[in-house]
């Protein structure tokens, strides 16, 4: 449950700063359009880490993916928004305070954009993997 709150907070943060990141559209949670211009943030399986210290402070990280899709356009135009998100977080180490008291420490790209799927109608989806690190002090 905590991961979905963190992912939703990261999604909201990206959408609030989408103009600064030069994104072509807002990101949806766990959803991508059947075709055309669309971006989506999804939880994925992968390496996760969670630790609670002696006094109850928590820290951890987990992966998520962002998908960028468009139809019949230059592939660089589909890939660039994924890099823009990474560049923004590299330059802006801003903390995202989450509803349950957790705070993100870092969001970074850990898997570069790669072709995820291609349809006969020319719709192409690229995926990039990111990692969010967080902590919570008691």
Secondary structure, 3 states (H helix, E strand, C coil): CHHHHHHHHHHHHHHHCCCCCCCCCCEEECCCCCCCCEEEEEECCCCCEEEECCCCCEEEEEEEEEEEEEECCCHHHHHHHHHHHHHHHHHCCCCCECCCCCEEEEEEEEEEEEEEEECCCCEEEEEEEEEEEEEECC
